[in-house]
């Protein structure tokens, strides 16, 4: 089911301000930028070996990332696990008593299907399950 750590999501106030750190200071390879309207966010992806870094900038004051930034400031927002079966993984997690944010996958960045597990059930870590 889970195949790898797909990406780590990092909430930032400004992609323009954050991107030089990842490109110049860390030397990561920029992959793409994308807006995910359903989540009210702009993303920038970087390659870090087999795992990607996803910078997340809010596009609206009521976006989940804007709310996160207001409460916690910039930093790690979530960890995403790549799976070949998001629905099966959700069923497994739910069957073990994990609280689901999404009971069915939604459209995410990169054309992926994504679903989140509530951090209150995952030891404080917002966990994303994703697949192509």
Secondary structure, 3 states (H helix, E strand, C coil): CEEEEEEEEEEECCHHHHHHHHHHHCCCEEEEEEEEHHHCEEEEEEEECCEEEEEEEECCCCCHHHHHHHHHCCEEEEEEEEECCHHHHHHHHHHCCCCECCCCCEECHHHCEEEEECHHHCCCCCEEEEEC
